[in-house]
Amino acid sequence: MYVSTNQKNGKPIQMNDNYKRQLVLRKLYPHAKVLNVYGDLEDGSHSDGRVKNPSSKSLRYLVSPKVKSYKEKKFTCPMAQHSRLRKNPQVLKTAISFLWPNS
C-alpha cells in the first residue's frame, strides 16, 4: 500500500489505528532529539524494500513539533535496503555525528 504524506510536515493523508495510537507519544518526549534514517533503493519502489519512504517520513509528523530537534536523512545505495541500514557505514557515521556532534 502506498502512503501519501504532506511533503512539508510528513502528516499522512490516511492514518491506520496503530499510527493514531502512537500520536500520544508526541506529548511524552519534549527534550528528545530524533534522527530518522531511511533508505531508498532507487528502483522505482520509493522504499528500502520493506518500508515505503512516505511512511518513513511520517515520523516527522508523529514527533514534531514536540521534540527538541528532528533530523531526517535518506540513504540511497544497495546498502540502503531495510535490513542493511544498520550495517551501512554512512548510516553509522551519521548516527555517530548525531549522537556526539563535537567528536
LINMOVEN-V36295 format. One record per residue. N is the residue number from 1. RES is the residue in one small letter. SS is DSSP state (@ for helix, = for strand, . for the rest). OMEGA is omega in degrees with one decimal (NA if undefined). Layout:
BEGIN
N,RES,SS,OMEGA  N,RES,SS,OMEGA
END
This chain:
BEGIN
1,m,.,178.5  2,y,.,-179.3  3,v,.,176.8  4,s,.,178.6  5,t,=,171.5  6,n,.,-175.6  7,q,.,-176.4  8,k,.,-175.1  9,n,.,177.6  10,g,.,-177.9  11,k,.,178.3  12,p,=,177.3  13,i,.,175.1  14,q,.,178.9  15,m,.,175.0  16,n,.,-176.1  17,d,@,-179.5  18,n,@,178.8  19,y,@,179.5  20,k,@,178.8  21,r,@,-178.6  22,q,@,179.2  23,l,@,178.4  24,v,@,179.9  25,l,@,179.9  26,r,@,-176.1  27,k,@,-169.7  28,l,.,-171.9  29,y,.,-175.4  30,p,.,-177.6  31,h,.,-177.6  32,a,.,170.6  33,k,=,-173.0  34,v,=,171.5  35,l,=,179.4  36,n,=,176.4  37,v,=,178.2  38,y,=,-176.7  39,g,=,173.8  40,d,.,-178.0  41,l,.,-178.8  42,e,.,178.9  43,d,.,-179.2  44,g,.,-178.7  45,s,.,-176.1  46,h,.,-177.2  47,s,=,173.5  48,d,.,-177.7  49,g,.,-179.9  50,r,.,-176.9  51,v,.,177.9  52,k,=,-178.2  53,n,@,176.8  54,p,@,176.7  55,s,@,178.0  56,s,@,-177.7  57,k,@,180.0  58,s,.,174.9  59,l,@,179.0  60,r,@,-178.7  61,y,@,-177.6  62,l,@,-174.1  63,v,@,-178.0  64,s,.,-1.4  65,p,.,-173.0  66,k,.,-178.9  67,v,.,-178.1  68,k,.,177.0  69,s,=,179.4  70,y,=,177.3  71,k,=,-177.4  72,e,=,-178.9  73,k,=,177.8  74,k,=,177.2  75,f,=,179.7  76,t,.,176.1  77,c,.,177.3  78,p,@,178.7  79,m,@,177.1  80,a,@,176.5  81,q,.,-174.3  82,h,@,-175.2  83,s,@,-179.0  84,r,@,-176.4  85,l,@,-176.8  86,r,@,178.2  87,k,@,-177.5  88,n,.,-178.6  89,p,@,178.8  90,q,@,177.2  91,v,@,179.6  92,l,@,178.4  93,k,@,178.7  94,t,@,-180.0  95,a,@,179.6  96,i,@,178.1  97,s,@,178.8  98,f,@,-177.6  99,l,@,-178.1  100,w,.,-172.8  101,p,.,-177.2  102,n,.,-178.8  103,s,.,NA
END
